[in-house]
Amino acid sequence: MINMMYLVLTAMLALNVSKDILRVLAKLDLGMNATVSTVERGTATMYQAIQAQVSENPRAIPVNERAKEVQKQSEEVFAMIKTAKEEMITLTGGIDEEGRYKGADNRDIAENYLVNDKSIGGKGMAKEIKERLIAYRTFLESQTDGDQTMKAAIAETFTFDDEVVEGKKMSWERATFAELPLAGIIPFLTDLQSRVRRMEAKTVEHLYGQIDANTLKFDNVRAVVMPKSTYVTQGDYLEADVFLAAYDKGRNPQFIGVTPQSVEEGVGKIRIQGSGNGSKTLKGSMRVPGGDKDYPFELTYTVAPPSVVIAATKMNVLYRNVDNPIEVSVPGVAPENLIVSGPGISGKAGNYVADVTKVEGKEVTISVSVKEKDGKTRKAGQKIYRIKGLPQAVGTVYKKKEGMISTSLLAKGIVEAEYQDFPFDLPLSVTAFEIKLEGKPAIQVKGNKVPNDLRDQIERLRPGSSVSIRKIKAQTPQGARIENISNVVLDVQ
């Protein structure tokens, strides 16, 4: 009907306005008014339905108050447009005996009343109508309860942007009403009234649906198993909550604070990539569509680096006189919830050190427990390690443990000791040794340097003479004494 009206009005602008066209416009307006009346009757029924719920359903009370405000605002803006139509009809001569507008072809009075500004003698009523409709649009949008589809429909129905006509930018009021006769303007105003009634009806219908929006309605039930953990060690227990979950296939819940990949049959599919390490918490809430009550949920999970445990079962060895690093993890358990115990054990959060220097015997047992949320602990397992002394260190002079060396270098030599092909980085400091020149008695030396008083004797040795450095003693950074160090045998040249 609206499209037909625009076609007729376009024809009017191109031709002299004949009486036949004016009659067509009058019939068009009558038809639009009939449609408005039909919508009004349906809306009145909806208002009555909301009012009838008040005495039986407390949830209807606030909805009824909102409906009353919608009715009030709608009546005000509808009446404003109606008054504008009546005043223009009166100013153009009123209505004749046959119910037709006497000033149907009058352009000047209608344009002066609607378009011309008050500063030039007009009334500028179109601008006032636009401003009131914009305020009404904002009010209706506030009643949508977040329904984006309805909000978009309201915005599309009440659009008053400037328009470009024949290459010129015009205000909505001038583009809509300028240079039209009264018979063409009245249907436009009736169309605005029709829009008011249509959006009023949609809003009231929406409000009626809000009375029971917060009531949980279900049409399906499914069994749900929520295990405390799907990882169970030998001797431990599988714990799970098993319950029936009801859901509505037609109304999926809304999620706040977290965005699921999909929502199917009332169940949100959440997929979150693990980042960082340690305990993490996922928090959010769910809401029934159109409701105002949130149902919070919280999930604690643990993120751990990818790991694999590969152990040589015959090489479970801890060495004395060294800090033995040990990494401990239990799948599905945060490192900070581990309790690791055993002789000489220290450390936390998965990284520990075993110092078995003072442990008697040839074996040590390391036990691991898990601290639960309720404060209790459960055993996770244990492992036996053999205790061994450190392997033999290698004595050197200028990194040589045997072979040829010049007398001048040997005379200035420094005795060193180190572990070779040993997994620990354990530096040693030589504290004493014994040196024996060929044909001479052995001499005890403190420290790690060849004594100055031996330098002359070393430099006078014949080529091929042997020099032995033995009984080397050293200590670790922790002060442990190390005496199992190989001899150094060098031939001078």
C-alpha positions as CSV (number, residue, x, y, z in Angstrom):
1,M,0.0,0.0,0.0
2,I,2.8,2.4,0.9
3,N,4.6,1.7,-2.4
4,M,1.4,2.4,-4.3
5,M,1.1,5.7,-2.5
6,Y,4.6,6.7,-3.6
7,L,3.7,5.9,-7.2
8,V,0.6,8.0,-7.1
9,L,2.3,10.9,-5.5
10,T,5.1,10.8,-8.1
11,A,2.4,11.0,-10.8
12,M,0.9,14.0,-9.0
13,L,4.1,15.9,-9.2
14,A,4.4,15.3,-12.9
15,L,0.7,16.2,-13.7
16,N,-1.8,18.7,-12.6
17,V,-3.6,17.2,-9.7
18,S,-7.0,15.9,-11.0
19,K,-10.0,15.2,-8.9
20,D,-9.7,11.5,-9.7
21,I,-6.2,11.4,-8.2
22,L,-7.4,13.3,-5.2
23,R,-10.2,10.7,-4.7
24,V,-7.7,7.9,-5.0
25,L,-5.6,9.5,-2.3
26,A,-8.6,9.8,-0.1
27,K,-9.4,6.1,-0.5
28,L,-5.8,5.2,0.2
29,D,-5.9,7.1,3.4
30,L,-9.2,5.4,4.4
31,G,-7.7,2.0,3.8
32,M,-4.6,2.9,5.9
33,N,-6.8,4.1,8.7
34,A,-8.8,0.9,8.7
35,T,-5.5,-1.0,9.0
36,V,-4.6,1.2,12.0
37,S,-7.9,0.4,13.7
38,T,-7.4,-3.3,13.2
39,V,-3.9,-3.2,14.9
40,E,-5.4,-1.1,17.7
41,R,-8.0,-3.7,18.5
42,G,-5.4,-6.5,18.7
43,T,-3.1,-4.4,20.9
44,A,-6.0,-3.6,23.2
45,T,-6.6,-7.3,23.7
46,M,-2.9,-7.8,24.6
47,Y,-3.1,-5.0,27.2
48,Q,-6.1,-6.7,28.7
49,A,-4.3,-10.1,28.8
50,I,-1.4,-8.5,30.7
51,Q,-3.7,-6.8,33.1
52,A,-5.6,-10.1,33.7
53,Q,-2.3,-11.8,34.8
54,V,-1.6,-9.3,37.6
55,S,-4.0,-10.8,40.2
56,E,-2.7,-14.4,39.6
57,N,0.9,-14.0,38.7
58,P,3.3,-11.6,40.7
59,R,5.7,-11.6,37.8
60,A,3.1,-9.8,35.7
61,I,3.1,-6.7,38.0
62,P,6.3,-5.0,36.7
63,V,5.4,-6.1,33.1
64,N,2.0,-4.4,33.5
65,E,3.6,-1.2,34.7
66,R,5.9,-1.2,31.6
67,A,2.9,-1.9,29.4
68,K,1.0,1.1,30.8
69,E,4.0,3.3,30.0
70,V,4.1,2.0,26.4
71,Q,0.4,2.7,26.1
72,K,0.9,6.2,27.4
73,Q,3.8,7.1,25.2
74,S,2.1,5.6,22.1
75,E,-1.1,7.5,22.7
76,E,0.8,10.8,23.1
77,V,2.8,10.5,19.8
78,F,-0.3,9.1,17.9
79,A,-2.4,12.0,19.1
80,M,0.3,14.6,18.1
81,I,0.2,13.3,14.5
82,K,-3.6,13.2,14.6
83,T,-3.8,16.8,15.8
84,A,-1.5,17.9,13.0
85,K,-3.8,16.3,10.4
86,E,-6.9,17.9,11.9
87,E,-5.4,21.4,12.1
88,M,-4.3,21.3,8.4
89,I,-7.7,20.1,7.3
90,T,-9.3,22.9,9.3
91,L,-6.8,25.5,7.9
92,T,-7.6,24.4,4.3
93,G,-11.4,24.7,4.6
94,G,-12.5,21.6,6.5
95,I,-14.5,18.7,5.1
96,D,-17.5,19.0,2.7
97,E,-20.9,17.1,2.9
98,E,-19.5,14.1,1.2
99,G,-16.6,13.8,3.6
100,R,-13.9,15.1,1.2
101,Y,-11.2,17.6,2.0
102,K,-12.2,21.0,0.7
103,G,-8.6,22.0,0.4
104,A,-7.3,18.7,-1.0
105,D,-5.2,20.4,-3.7
106,N,-3.9,23.1,-1.4
107,R,-0.1,23.1,-1.3
108,D,0.8,26.4,0.4
109,I,-1.0,26.0,3.7
110,A,0.2,22.4,4.2
111,E,3.8,23.2,3.4
112,N,3.8,26.3,5.6
113,Y,2.3,24.3,8.5
114,L,4.7,21.4,8.3
115,V,7.9,22.5,6.6
116,N,8.4,26.2,7.0
117,D,10.3,27.3,10.1
118,K,8.6,29.5,12.7
119,S,11.2,32.2,12.0
120,I,9.6,32.8,8.6
121,G,6.0,32.5,9.7
122,G,5.5,28.8,9.4
123,K,4.8,26.3,12.2
124,G,7.6,23.8,11.5
125,M,5.4,20.9,12.7
126,A,7.2,18.2,10.7
127,K,10.4,18.8,12.7
128,E,8.5,18.6,16.0
129,I,6.9,15.3,14.9
130,K,10.3,13.9,13.9
131,E,11.9,14.8,17.2
132,R,8.9,13.3,19.1
133,L,9.1,10.1,17.0
134,I,12.9,9.8,17.6
135,A,12.3,10.1,21.4
136,Y,9.6,7.4,21.0
137,R,11.9,5.2,19.1
138,T,14.5,5.4,21.9
139,F,11.9,4.6,24.5
140,L,10.7,1.5,22.6
141,E,14.3,0.3,22.2
142,S,14.6,0.4,26.0
143,Q,11.8,-2.0,26.3
144,T,13.3,-4.7,24.1
145,D,15.3,-6.4,26.9
146,G,18.2,-6.9,24.6
147,D,16.3,-8.5,21.8
148,Q,18.4,-7.4,18.8
149,T,16.0,-8.5,16.2
150,M,13.2,-6.4,17.7
151,K,15.6,-3.5,18.3
152,A,16.6,-3.5,14.6
153,A,12.9,-3.5,13.5
154,I,12.2,-0.5,15.6
155,A,15.2,1.4,14.2
156,E,14.2,0.5,10.7
157,T,10.6,1.6,11.2
158,F,11.5,5.0,12.5
159,T,14.2,6.3,10.2
160,F,14.5,10.1,9.7
161,D,17.8,10.6,8.0
162,D,18.4,13.4,5.6
163,E,17.8,12.4,1.9
164,V,19.4,13.4,-1.4
165,V,16.7,14.5,-3.9
166,E,17.8,15.4,-7.5
167,G,21.4,15.7,-6.3
168,K,20.5,18.0,-3.4
169,K,20.7,17.0,0.3
170,M,17.4,17.7,2.1
171,S,16.1,17.2,5.6
172,W,13.7,14.4,6.1
173,E,10.8,16.8,6.7
174,R,11.4,18.7,3.5
175,A,12.0,15.6,1.4
176,T,8.8,14.0,2.7
177,F,6.3,16.9,2.7
178,A,7.6,19.8,0.5
179,E,5.5,20.8,-2.5
180,L,2.8,18.2,-1.9
181,P,-1.0,19.0,-1.7
182,L,-2.9,18.3,1.4
183,A,-4.4,15.1,-0.1
184,G,-0.9,13.7,-0.6
185,I,0.4,14.7,2.9
186,I,-2.4,13.2,4.9
187,P,-1.6,9.6,3.9
188,F,2.0,10.2,4.8
189,L,1.0,11.2,8.3
190,T,-1.4,8.3,8.5
191,D,1.5,6.0,7.6
192,L,3.5,7.4,10.6
193,Q,0.5,6.7,12.8
194,S,0.4,3.2,11.4
195,R,4.1,2.7,12.3
196,V,3.4,3.8,15.8
197,R,0.6,1.3,16.2
198,R,2.6,-1.6,14.7
199,M,5.6,-1.0,16.9
200,E,3.4,-0.5,19.9
201,A,1.8,-3.9,19.2
202,K,5.2,-5.6,18.8
203,T,6.4,-4.1,22.0
204,V,3.3,-5.1,24.0
205,E,3.5,-8.7,22.6
206,H,7.1,-8.8,23.7
207,L,6.2,-7.6,27.2
208,Y,3.6,-10.3,27.5
209,G,6.2,-12.9,26.7
210,Q,8.4,-11.5,29.6
211,I,5.8,-12.5,32.2
212,D,7.1,-16.1,32.2
213,A,10.5,-15.5,30.6
214,N,12.3,-16.3,33.8
215,T,10.3,-19.5,34.3
216,L,12.5,-22.5,33.4
217,K,10.6,-24.7,30.9
218,F,12.0,-28.0,29.8
219,D,11.0,-30.6,27.2
220,N,14.0,-32.9,27.3
221,V,16.0,-34.7,29.9
222,R,19.4,-36.3,29.6
223,A,21.8,-38.1,32.0
224,V,25.0,-36.3,32.8
225,V,28.2,-37.7,34.4
226,M,30.7,-35.2,35.7
227,P,33.9,-37.0,36.9
228,K,36.2,-35.3,39.4
229,S,39.0,-36.6,37.1
230,T,39.2,-39.1,34.3
231,Y,42.7,-40.0,35.5
232,V,42.9,-42.5,38.3
233,T,46.0,-44.1,39.7
234,Q,46.1,-47.6,41.1
235,G,44.6,-47.7,44.6
236,D,42.8,-44.3,44.1
237,Y,39.1,-43.9,43.5
238,L,37.0,-42.6,40.6
239,E,34.6,-40.0,41.8
240,A,31.8,-38.5,39.8
241,D,28.5,-36.6,40.0
242,V,25.7,-38.3,38.1
243,F,22.4,-36.4,37.6
244,L,19.6,-35.7,35.3
245,A,19.8,-32.4,33.3
246,A,16.6,-30.9,31.9
247,Y,16.7,-28.6,28.9
248,D,14.5,-26.9,26.3
249,K,15.3,-27.9,22.7
250,G,13.7,-24.7,21.4
251,R,15.5,-22.2,23.7
252,N,19.2,-22.4,24.1
253,P,20.7,-20.6,27.0
254,Q,22.7,-17.4,26.7
255,F,26.3,-17.3,27.9
256,I,27.9,-14.4,29.8
257,G,31.7,-14.2,30.4
258,V,32.5,-17.0,28.0
259,T,31.7,-17.7,24.3
260,P,31.0,-21.3,23.4
261,Q,31.9,-22.7,20.0
262,S,28.3,-23.8,19.6
263,V,25.2,-24.4,21.7
264,E,23.3,-27.6,20.9
265,E,20.2,-28.9,22.8
266,G,20.9,-26.6,25.8
267,V,24.6,-27.6,26.0
268,G,27.4,-25.1,25.3
269,K,30.5,-26.5,23.7
270,I,33.5,-24.7,25.2
271,R,37.0,-25.1,23.8
272,I,39.8,-23.1,25.4
273,Q,43.4,-23.4,24.4
274,G,45.7,-24.0,27.4
275,S,48.3,-21.2,28.0
276,G,50.9,-20.7,30.7
277,N,51.3,-23.3,33.4
278,G,49.5,-24.0,36.6
279,S,45.9,-23.9,37.9
280,K,43.4,-21.9,35.9
281,T,39.8,-20.9,36.5
282,L,37.0,-20.5,34.0
283,K,34.1,-18.4,35.2
284,G,30.9,-17.4,33.5
285,S,27.2,-17.6,33.8
286,M,24.1,-18.7,31.8
287,R,20.8,-17.0,31.4
288,V,17.4,-18.2,30.0
289,P,16.7,-16.1,26.8
290,G,14.8,-13.0,27.8
291,G,15.4,-13.7,31.5
292,D,17.1,-11.5,34.0
293,K,18.5,-14.1,36.4
294,D,22.1,-15.4,35.9
295,Y,23.2,-18.9,36.8
296,P,27.0,-18.7,37.5
297,F,29.4,-21.6,36.9
298,E,33.1,-22.1,37.6
299,L,35.6,-24.7,36.5
300,T,39.1,-25.1,37.8
301,Y,41.6,-26.8,35.5
302,T,45.3,-27.3,35.3
303,V,47.6,-26.4,32.4
304,A,50.9,-28.3,32.2
305,P,53.6,-28.4,29.6
306,P,53.6,-31.4,27.3
307,S,55.6,-34.1,29.0
308,V,56.6,-37.7,28.6
309,V,58.3,-39.9,31.2
310,I,61.1,-42.2,29.9
311,A,63.2,-43.8,32.6
312,A,66.1,-46.3,32.5
313,T,64.8,-48.7,35.2
314,K,68.3,-50.0,36.0
315,M,69.7,-46.5,36.4
316,N,67.7,-45.1,39.3
317,V,70.8,-43.7,41.0
318,L,71.5,-40.8,43.4
319,Y,75.1,-39.7,44.0
320,R,76.6,-38.6,47.3
321,N,78.3,-35.2,47.6
322,V,76.2,-33.6,44.9
323,D,72.7,-32.1,44.6
324,N,70.7,-34.6,42.5
325,P,67.9,-32.6,40.6
326,I,64.6,-34.4,40.5
327,E,61.4,-33.4,38.6
328,V,58.2,-34.8,39.9
329,S,54.7,-34.6,38.2
330,V,51.4,-36.3,38.6
331,P,49.1,-36.1,35.5
332,G,46.1,-34.0,36.2
333,V,47.6,-32.4,39.4
334,A,49.0,-28.9,39.7
335,P,52.7,-28.9,40.7
336,E,51.9,-26.8,43.8
337,N,49.6,-29.6,45.1
338,L,52.4,-32.2,45.2
339,I,54.0,-33.3,48.5
340,V,57.4,-35.0,47.9
341,S,59.2,-36.6,50.8
342,G,62.3,-38.6,51.4
343,P,65.8,-38.3,53.0
344,G,67.6,-35.2,51.9
345,I,64.7,-34.0,49.7
346,S,64.1,-30.2,49.3
347,G,62.3,-28.0,46.7
348,K,58.7,-27.3,45.6
349,A,56.3,-27.1,42.6
350,G,57.6,-30.1,40.7
351,N,61.3,-29.3,41.0
352,Y,63.3,-30.9,43.8
353,V,66.9,-31.7,44.9
354,A,68.0,-34.8,46.7
355,D,71.2,-34.6,48.8
356,V,72.0,-38.1,50.0
357,T,75.5,-37.4,51.2
358,K,74.7,-38.1,54.8
359,V,72.1,-40.9,54.2
360,E,73.2,-44.2,55.5
361,G,72.6,-47.4,53.5
362,K,72.6,-48.1,49.9
363,E,69.0,-47.2,49.0
364,V,66.6,-44.3,49.5
365,T,62.8,-44.2,49.0
366,I,61.1,-41.0,47.6
367,S,57.4,-40.8,48.1
368,V,54.8,-38.5,46.4
369,S,51.4,-37.5,47.7
370,V,48.7,-35.2,46.4
371,K,47.0,-32.4,48.4
372,E,43.3,-32.5,47.7
373,K,40.9,-29.5,47.7
374,D,39.4,-30.6,51.0
375,G,42.8,-30.5,52.7
376,K,43.3,-34.2,52.7
377,T,46.2,-36.0,51.1
378,R,46.3,-39.2,49.0
379,K,49.4,-41.2,48.0
380,A,50.4,-41.0,44.4
381,G,53.3,-43.4,44.5
382,Q,56.9,-43.9,45.5
383,K,60.2,-44.9,43.9
384,I,63.4,-46.5,45.2
385,Y,66.8,-45.1,44.3
386,R,70.3,-46.6,44.8
387,I,72.9,-44.5,46.4
388,K,76.4,-44.4,44.9
389,G,79.6,-42.5,45.5
390,L,80.9,-40.1,42.9
391,P,83.0,-41.7,40.1
392,Q,86.7,-41.2,39.9
393,A,87.8,-37.7,38.9
394,V,90.6,-37.1,36.4
395,G,93.7,-35.3,37.5
396,T,95.4,-33.1,34.9
397,V,98.2,-30.5,34.4
398,Y,97.5,-28.2,31.5
399,K,94.6,-30.6,30.7
400,K,97.1,-33.5,30.3
401,K,96.8,-36.6,32.4
402,E,99.7,-38.3,30.6
403,G,102.2,-37.8,27.7
404,M,105.0,-35.4,27.0
405,I,105.5,-31.9,28.5
406,S,108.3,-29.4,28.6
407,T,110.2,-28.9,31.8
408,S,109.6,-25.1,31.7
409,L,105.8,-25.6,31.5
410,L,105.8,-28.3,34.2
411,A,107.8,-26.1,36.5
412,K,104.9,-23.6,36.4
413,G,102.2,-26.1,36.3
414,I,98.9,-26.1,38.2
415,V,97.2,-29.3,39.2
416,E,93.5,-29.6,38.3
417,A,90.8,-32.3,38.7
418,E,87.5,-32.7,36.9
419,Y,84.8,-35.2,36.2
420,Q,84.7,-36.4,32.6
421,D,81.6,-37.9,31.0
422,F,79.6,-37.3,34.1
423,P,76.0,-35.8,34.0
424,F,76.6,-33.3,36.7
425,D,78.4,-30.0,36.3
426,L,80.5,-30.4,39.5
427,P,83.6,-28.2,39.6
428,L,86.5,-29.4,41.8
429,S,89.2,-27.3,43.6
430,V,92.5,-29.2,44.2
431,T,93.7,-28.7,47.8
432,A,96.8,-31.0,48.0
433,F,98.8,-33.5,46.0
434,E,102.0,-35.5,46.1
435,I,104.7,-35.0,43.4
436,K,107.6,-37.4,42.7
437,L,110.4,-36.7,40.3
438,E,112.3,-39.6,38.8
439,G,115.1,-40.7,41.1
440,K,113.8,-38.4,43.9
441,P,111.7,-39.0,47.0
442,A,108.0,-38.0,46.9
443,I,107.1,-34.5,48.2
444,Q,103.8,-33.5,49.8
445,V,102.3,-30.3,48.5
446,K,99.5,-28.1,49.8
447,G,97.4,-26.2,47.3
448,N,97.3,-26.8,43.5
449,K,100.6,-25.3,42.3
450,V,104.0,-26.9,41.8
451,P,106.3,-25.4,44.5
452,N,108.8,-22.8,43.5
453,D,111.7,-24.7,45.2
454,L,111.1,-27.6,42.8
455,R,111.3,-25.6,39.6
456,D,115.1,-25.8,39.4
457,Q,115.1,-29.6,39.9
458,I,112.4,-30.0,37.3
459,E,114.2,-27.9,34.7
460,R,117.4,-30.0,35.3
461,L,115.6,-33.3,34.5
462,R,116.9,-35.3,31.6
463,P,114.6,-35.6,28.6
464,G,112.4,-38.7,29.0
465,S,112.4,-38.5,32.8
466,S,109.1,-39.2,34.4
467,V,107.2,-37.0,36.9
468,S,104.2,-38.5,38.8
469,I,101.5,-36.4,40.5
470,R,99.4,-38.6,42.8
471,K,97.3,-38.7,45.9
472,I,95.4,-35.6,44.6
473,K,92.9,-34.2,47.0
474,A,90.1,-31.8,46.1
475,Q,86.8,-30.4,47.3
476,T,83.4,-29.5,45.8
477,P,81.8,-26.0,46.1
478,Q,79.8,-27.3,49.0
479,G,83.0,-28.3,50.8
480,A,82.8,-32.1,50.3
481,R,86.3,-33.7,50.2
482,I,87.1,-35.7,47.1
483,E,90.1,-38.1,47.1
484,N,89.2,-40.6,44.3
485,I,91.2,-38.8,41.6
486,S,93.4,-40.5,39.0
487,N,97.2,-39.9,38.9
488,V,99.0,-37.7,36.4
489,V,102.1,-39.3,34.8
490,L,104.2,-37.0,32.5
491,D,107.5,-37.4,30.6
492,V,109.6,-34.3,30.3
493,Q,111.3,-33.2,27.1
